[in-house]
């Protein structure tokens, strides 16, 4: 049976604030029945705070309206993510005054407030659920949709599986793809890899050898992707295992909530090739599309991907000189991986259905 996905597009017929996307999102939330569900509950709103000089994260106005909606319907809410202190969300306008609710570290300031669930699938062993996510009565997953180098697509699933857990869990998920290998003969010691690491996990020793501190490393592959000579590579390329690991992690996190206590919002604007964690913003791949929400995770991810069409590609959103594939979804042509495989694994774990109907909310 097809699930309902609420959708508001960018179209407008008059110069009126009421016809812009934030107001449409408010009407969308009302139509979804979310207000009745959050009454009397502590609501965690999972976002991505971005990093450095990135400017394509969720605009604060959308966050403030969501917080106001929750409070107006009798809920108590807070925004949350990981590495908040070191990524300075205030640089992108994320303060309690601007977004209308506290913004706090999901696993505590030291990242050690967690609840561990054993999963034991291949090399993926532990899902360390961030304590404040686990303790909340209700979760709103508010995701900024974009591309992703490891899994092709970063939406609701990526926001949960990588953002509601510990470094150990992120490392074990990325480890499903393989480990890192350094080729000294190809390395020019330009240190682009050092600058690209968000975790201070790599360095060159006194002998000029590349070293990785795997206690800090999450295997996010930023170092690999910026290396101009290909000196850093993966020992494997099992992106399907990674996709399945994301789905398994997502299920484990969501299982900590009572049925009906998780809602998904996907913002489809400023859609770039890479994740917001890169700390930069590149030209957008396609024109802004709108906002979606649903009670069904697989449905909203499927609907979001369907709206991102290769026919509307902005060539400037692709790095100069890059060669894209000729088949499949835009993200598959860009990253060489099928983004829909993520949804297939979600369905296998009982996280909804890819079949959906769009309910337009103007």
N, C-alpha and C positions, 0 to 999 in steps of 0.2 A: 504494500500500500504506500502510495506517495505521501511524503511529509510536506508540510507547509513551510515555505520560506518567504518571509516578508521582504519586499524589495522596494526601495525608493531610488529612482534614478536622478540624474543631474538636471533633467529638463525643467524649464520654468517658462511661464507665459507672461509674467509681469515683474517689474522691479519692486518686489515686495519681500520683506524678510520671511514672511510666512511660506514662501515658495522655495526657500533655500534648504540645503541638505540638513543642517542641524534641526530645523523645525520639522522637517519630514521624519527625521529619526525619532523625535518625540512622539509623533502620531503613530509611528511604527511600534514603538514600545507599548503605547496604550492598546493598540490593536492586538498585540501578542498575548495579553493577559498577564504580563510580567508583574504588574502592580499588585495583584492579589497574592502572588506567590512570595513576594519579598516582605510582606507585612509582618512586623515583629521579629525579623531575622537579622543576624549579623551577616552582611554581604561583602565578600571579597570580590573586587573587580580587578582581574588580571590584565595588565597592559604590558607594553614594552616601552621602557623609558628612553631607548636610544643611547647614543654616546657621542662624545666629542662634538664635531661640527655638523652632524647630521641634522637635517631640518624636515625630513619627510615622515616623522612619527605622527601619531594621532594629534591633531590640534587640540589645545586645552579646552576650547569651547564645547567640543563634543563630550569630553570627560565631565565638565561641569554640569551640563544638561543631564547626563546620565546619573550623576550623584544627586542632583536635585530631584530627579524622577523617583529614585529609590527612597529618599527621605520623605517626599510628598506622599508616598504610599505606605509610610509607617516602618520603613526599614532603616537600619544603621549600616553605613558602608565605609569602606576604605579602599584605596588603590594600592596595588602591590606588584612587585617585580623582584628580581635578584640583582645584586651588585649596585643597589641604588646609590649608596654614598659615593662610591668611586666613579660613577658615571654622571654625577651631577645633573639630575633631571631639571633642576631649577634653570639651567642654561637653555633649556628648551621650553621654558614657561611652566613647568610642572611644580607648582607650590600649592600648599593647602588653600591659600587665598584665591589662586586662579582656577584650580580644578574643583574646589568645593568640598574636599574631603582630605583626610590625612593620606600621605603616601609613605608606605613603610616597607622595610625589608621582609620578604616572605619567610625567610628562614632565620631571621634575627641578624643583628649587625655582624656577627662572626660567621654566619652561614651554618651554624651547628644546631639550630632548633628544627629538628626533623622527626618524622615518623617513618621508620624503615619497613618496607614490605618486600618480601623475597619473591622474585619472579623466576630466576634460574632458567633462562632461555639462552642457549649457547654461551657466549661470554658476558651476556647481560644478566646480572645477578640481583641487583638491588634497585628498588625505586624508593629513594629517600624523599618523601613528600614534605614540602616546606610546611613548617608548623602552623603558620597563620592561615595558610590555605586549608590545611586539614581541620583546623579548629573552627572555621567559618561554618555557618549554617547553610549558606547559599553561595554559589560561584557564578559570576558573570564573566565570561571569557570575551574580552574586548580586543580583537585582533586587528592589526594593520596588515592587509594583504600585500604580498610582494613575492619576488622570486627568491630562490635560495640555492646556493651552489651545491649543497650536499643532497638535498631532497627535492630539488627543482622548484618547490612551492612552499612558502611559509605563510600559513593562515592560522586558523583556530587550533589545529593539532600542534603545530610548532610552538605556539604561544603557551600551551599547557605542558607539553612533554619536555621542553627545554627550559621553561620559565617557572615551573612550579616545583622544582626538584633541586637537589644538591649538585655540586661539582662532580662528585663521584658518579652520580647517575648520568649526568651529561657525558662524562668521559666514557662510561660503559656503553652508552648508546652510540656515540661516535665510533667507539672501538669495534662495533659490528662491521664497519666498512673496511677496517684494516689499521695497521700501525703506520708510523712515519719512517721514511728511509732517507738518509742524506748521502749524496754523491759528492765527495770532496773534489773530484776532477771537474765537475760542472760548476762548482761554487766559486763565485767571484768575491765573496765577503762584502757584498754591498750592504748587508744588514737590513734589507727591506723586510725580511722575515721577523727581525727583532721588533721593528716598529709596528708590524701588523698584529703582534700578539697582544690580546687583551688581558692576559693572565700573568705576564712576566714569567713565562715558563721556559723561554729559550735564551741561549747565549752562545758565544764562542769562547772556548777556554783558552788558556795561555798558549796552547799548541795550534790554535786556529781551527779547532774541531768544533763542529756544531753539536750542542748538547741540549737535551730537552729534560726539564724537570717534570716528570710525569705525575708528581704529586699535585702540581698546579695545572698541568696541561689537560684540556678537555677534548683534544683531538678535533677541534673545530675546523682545522685546515686553513685558517687564514694565512699562515706562513707558506703553505704549499701554493696557494692561489696567487700570491703576490711575487713569488720567486721568478725572476725574469729568465733564468736559464734552465729551469726544471730540475734544479739540484735536490729539491725535496719532493718526494713522491709517496704515494700510499703503497703499502705492501699488498693490498688487495683492493677491490673496487665493488664490494658487495652492497650497492646502494639499496637493493631490495631488502636485505637484512636490516639495514638502517631504517627503511620505511616501516617495516614490521615492528622494529623496536620502538619507534615513535608511537605507533598505534597501541602497542602493549603498555607502554608507559602512560599514555593518555588514559587508557581504560583503568589502570591501577589508581591513578589520581582521582578520576571521576567516581570510582567505586567507593570513595570515602564520603560521598554525599548521598543523601536519601534520594530515591527516584523523584524526578520533577524539580530538583533543586539546583539545576545547572542550566544556564541560558547562554546562547552564543550570539555575538554581534561581530560582523566582519565589515570593516571600513575599506572600500575599494577606491581610494584616491591616492595620488602620489605613488603609483605602483612602479617600483624600481626593480632592477635585476637581482639585487642582493639584499640580505637581511639588514635590518636597522642596527644590529650590533656592530656593523663595520664602522660606525661612527662617521659616516659620510653620506651624501646624497648625490646620486647621479641623475641624469635626465630621465624622465618618466617614460616607461615602455609604451603605454597606451593612454588615451585621454581618461580623465576621471570618470568613474562608472556610477558610484553611488554607495549605498549602505544596505546591508542585509542583516536579518536576524532570524533565529529559528530555535526550536527546542531540540532539533535533530542535528547532530554533529556531522554525520556523513552527508546529509542533504545540503547543509549550508556550504560545506567545502566543495561539493560537486557543483552547486549553483554558482559559486564564486568563480571557479575555474572556467565554467562554460561562458561566463561573461567576458573573459579576457581573451580576445580574439586576435589571431595573427594578422588578420586583414586590417586591423587598426594600429599595427606596430609603428611606433615612432623610431626611425632608424638611429636617431641620436641617443636613444636609450641603450644601445648596444655599443660596447667598446670599439673604437676605431680599429679596423683591421681584423676584427673577429669574424670567423666563419660560422654561420648558423646552420643547423641541420635543415633538411628539406621536408621532413615529415613530422606529424604529431602536433601537440599543443605548442603554443608559443614558448612556454617554459621548457618543454622538451627540446625544442629546436635550439634554445639558448644554452641549456645546461646538460643536454644529452641524457635526460632521465625522465621517465613518464610520471608526471605528478599525480595521475589518477590511481597509481598503484597504492598510494597512501590510503585512498578511500576504500580500495578493495580490502585492505587489512583491517580497517575500521569496521567494515561490515562483518568480517570473519569474527571479530571480537564482540559483536553484538551492539556496536555503537551506532545504531541507526541504519538508514537506507539511503543509497545514492539517488533513489527515485524521489522526485520532488515536484511540487507545483508552486509557481510564483504567485504571490498575492501582492499586487502593486498597491503601495500606499503613497498617495500624492500629498 
